[in-house]
Amino acid sequence: MPKSAATAPPAWKLEDAKARFSELVRRAHDEGPQAVTVRGRPAVVVLDAGEYERLAGPKPTQSLVEFLQGLHLEGLEIEREQDFGRETEL
């Protein structure tokens, strides 16, 4: 059963996470996110793929080009005056 988001995930030292990777993955799936530390500092969190998909949200259903074309900006004029910089004394 996954832990609540308010609870800090268990911390694994990187060496232990590498040596017991199968267990780390199993616990991430069964118990919830698992933190991995490097030199005592938080480095990464391993979490179940389903939880990642939930947090990442839905994937875009259209490409960026389709999105921009759907904005119907044909009549919008975007122009900028040419900038020559400013004069400075050396």
Buried (B, 14 or more C-beta within 10 A) or exposed (E): EBEEEEEEBBBBEEEBBEEEEEEBBEBBBEBBBBBBBEEEEEBEBBBBEEBEEEEEEEEEEEEEEEEEEEEEEEEEEEEEEEEEEEEEEE
